[in-house]
């Protein structure tokens, strides 16, 4: 099983797709967490300057 995963991960398109999905999920998580910063929801980032 480990060999199949490492053989599949060695392909460039699999690495690109996997990393793209990972970074997309991290970005969505950060946006979600920023939005629920307080009880009224998030504020626009530049309103506080």
HELIX and SHEET records of a PDB file:
HELIX    1   1 UNK A    2  UNK A    9  1                                   8    
HELIX    2   2 UNK A   12  UNK A   35  1                                  24    
HELIX    3   3 UNK A   45  UNK A   48  5                                   4    
END                                                                             
